[in-house]
Amino acid sequence: MAIDTIEVTAELARRHGADIHEFSPISKIDVVSDPVRIMTPTGWEMFDRVVLACGGWSTKLIPHLRKEVVTRRLTSMWFNEFHDGGLAGLPPFLRSAPHYCYGIPSRDCRSIKLGLGFNNHYISGDADRFPRQLEGGELLNELKKFEWIQQEMLPVLSRRPYRTETFVENYTRSMLEYIRTHPQNSNVLIMTGFSGHGFRVSPVMGEIGCQLVVNGKSDMDVSFLEKASPFFSILDPEKGITTDNPVMTNS
Ligand SMILES: Cc1cc2nc3c(=O)[nH]c(=O)nc-3n(C[C@H](O)[C@H](O)[C@H](O)COP(=O)(O)OP(=O)(O)OC[C@H]3O[C@@H](n4cnc5c(N)ncnc54)[C@H](O)[C@@H]3O)c2cc1C
């Protein structure tokens, strides 16, 4: 049985008294009001404190973030092996040089999920302005980015994927998390820019966020996040265009 971690976490939160409003997109945050006002599908609602953690959509609600984080569309593709036994014994892998990619074979080692790095993700300043269903030319463009893996690393793979999915993520220039209060209102905490590794840090991030929003401070020092050196520059914040990210060596 597959258990969805997020559903389990939400259920635990409910049991501890959380009120969860599913499928309720927030269209605006009025950060200058006190209490903070939020536009929900049923109108403005007021909150003493707000944590904004909208992943690649965060920049839509807090536009100044575009100077600090960029949104990308990621594509994962799943391929069958072309010859029986071609993937036998292959472990999950992450290759960082000379080009970045990772692969997770299926349990029966007959197929594999492949993913690429930052420099190969689709560039956009707006998470709602790119196609999420890949078809025709869009699908071919994405497939081309995986061809070197098929040719150089895993020639045992069939040429066409049997499954393709897209995802949305956002990245800071240091590839470290963006955990800061809003410059105009310290009651609004922004937690975003998880840069491809938000899942593994989510328990501690949850704790840090909770401490910051309840106590105004955390016993875990996150000041290093703001001081971290950047790896790339944001050339066009509106379009999300950046220089290459040398940490991810796909070029
Ligand atoms: C293919 C893939 C593989 C990955 N592998 C790993 C891995 O192995 N290890 C790891 O640690 N991390 C991994 N990550 C990264 C990790 O999934 C992300 O860093 C993490 O999910 C980011 O969390 P988030 O809460 O910031 O954003 P999200 O998970 O994107 O959640 C944001 C949520 O906010 C909602 N939302 C957006 N706008 C609004 C709005 N206006 N109103 C209300 N809700 C809104 C969205 O619907 C979404 O549910 C992977 C990511 C991808 C795409």
The ligand as a Tripos MOL2 file, in Angstrom:
@<TRIPOS>MOLECULE
LIG
   53    58     1     0     0
SMALL
NO_CHARGES

@<TRIPOS>ATOM
      1 C1         10.5710   15.3000   -9.6330 C.3       1 LIG1
      2 C2         10.9940   15.8130   -8.2950 C.ar      1 LIG1
      3 C3         11.8170   15.0510   -7.4950 C.ar      1 LIG1
      4 C4         12.2110   15.5270   -6.2560 C.ar      1 LIG1
      5 N1         12.9950   14.7290   -5.4660 N.ar      1 LIG1
      6 C5         13.3120   15.1390   -4.2240 C.ar      1 LIG1
      7 C6         14.0750   14.3040   -3.3740 C.ar      1 LIG1
      8 O1         14.4620   13.1980   -3.7370 O.2       1 LIG1
      9 N2         14.3760   14.7660   -2.1510 N.ar      1 LIG1
     10 C7         13.9650   15.9880   -1.7110 C.ar      1 LIG1
     11 O2         14.2550   16.3600   -0.5970 O.2       1 LIG1
     12 N3         13.2450   16.8010   -2.5050 N.ar      1 LIG1
     13 C8         12.9110   16.4060   -3.7460 C.ar      1 LIG1
     14 N4         12.1920   17.2260   -4.5550 N.ar      1 LIG1
     15 C9         11.9280   18.6030   -4.1350 C.3       1 LIG1
     16 C10        10.7350   18.7330   -3.2100 C.3       1 LIG1
     17 O3          9.6420   17.9980   -3.7110 O.3       1 LIG1
     18 C11        10.3940   20.2290   -3.1400 C.3       1 LIG1
     19 O4         11.5370   20.9480   -2.7220 O.3       1 LIG1
     20 C12         9.2600   20.4690   -2.1460 C.3       1 LIG1
     21 O5          8.1010   19.8060   -2.5410 O.3       1 LIG1
     22 C13         8.9920   21.9580   -2.0710 C.3       1 LIG1
     23 O6          8.0030   22.1330   -1.1200 O.3       1 LIG1
     24 P1          7.1140   23.4330   -1.1070 P.3       1 LIG1
     25 O7          6.1290   23.2340   -0.0030 O.co2     1 LIG1
     26 O8          7.9810   24.6370   -1.1230 O.co2     1 LIG1
     27 O9          6.3750   23.4600   -2.5330 O.3       1 LIG1
     28 P2          5.3170   22.4470   -3.1440 P.3       1 LIG1
     29 O10         5.5930   21.0380   -2.7180 O.co2     1 LIG1
     30 O11         5.2870   22.7560   -4.6030 O.co2     1 LIG1
     31 O12         3.9630   22.8540   -2.4450 O.3       1 LIG1
     32 C14         3.3950   24.1240   -2.6910 C.3       1 LIG1
     33 C15         1.8930   23.9360   -2.5490 C.3       1 LIG1
     34 O13         1.2960   25.2350   -2.5290 O.3       1 LIG1
     35 C16         0.1130   25.1640   -3.3090 C.3       1 LIG1
     36 N5         -0.1860   26.5260   -3.7850 N.ar      1 LIG1
     37 C17         0.4670   27.2270   -4.7190 C.ar      1 LIG1
     38 N6         -0.0830   28.4450   -4.8790 N.ar      1 LIG1
     39 C18        -1.1150   28.4960   -4.0070 C.ar      1 LIG1
     40 C19        -2.0830   29.5010   -3.6990 C.ar      1 LIG1
     41 N7         -2.0860   30.6870   -4.3140 N.pl3     1 LIG1
     42 N8         -3.0140   29.2140   -2.7670 N.ar      1 LIG1
     43 C20        -3.0180   28.0070   -2.1200 C.ar      1 LIG1
     44 N9         -2.1210   27.0200   -2.3740 N.ar      1 LIG1
     45 C21        -1.1830   27.2690   -3.2920 C.ar      1 LIG1
     46 C22         0.4660   24.2220   -4.4510 C.3       1 LIG1
     47 O14        -0.7070   23.7070   -5.0320 O.3       1 LIG1
     48 C23         1.2720   23.1730   -3.7090 C.3       1 LIG1
     49 O15         0.4250   22.1730   -3.1960 O.3       1 LIG1
     50 C24        11.7860   16.7930   -5.8080 C.ar      1 LIG1
     51 C25        10.9660   17.5720   -6.6170 C.ar      1 LIG1
     52 C26        10.5700   17.0930   -7.8400 C.ar      1 LIG1
     53 C27         9.6790   17.9490   -8.6860 C.3       1 LIG1
@<TRIPOS>BOND
     1     1     2 1
     2     2     3 ar
     3     2    52 ar
     4     3     4 ar
     5     4     5 ar
     6     4    50 ar
     7     5     6 ar
     8     6     7 ar
     9     6    13 1
    10     7     8 2
    11     7     9 ar
    12     9    10 ar
    13    10    11 2
    14    10    12 ar
    15    12    13 ar
    16    13    14 ar
    17    14    15 1
    18    14    50 ar
    19    15    16 1
    20    16    17 1
    21    16    18 1
    22    18    19 1
    23    18    20 1
    24    20    21 1
    25    20    22 1
    26    22    23 1
    27    23    24 1
    28    24    25 2
    29    24    26 1
    30    24    27 1
    31    27    28 1
    32    28    29 2
    33    28    30 1
    34    28    31 1
    35    31    32 1
    36    32    33 1
    37    33    34 1
    38    33    48 1
    39    34    35 1
    40    35    36 1
    41    35    46 1
    42    36    37 ar
    43    36    45 ar
    44    37    38 ar
    45    38    39 ar
    46    39    40 ar
    47    39    45 ar
    48    40    41 1
    49    40    42 ar
    50    42    43 ar
    51    43    44 ar
    52    44    45 ar
    53    46    47 1
    54    46    48 1
    55    48    49 1
    56    50    51 ar
    57    51    52 ar
    58    52    53 1
@<TRIPOS>SUBSTRUCTURE
     1 LIG1         1 GROUP 0 **** ****
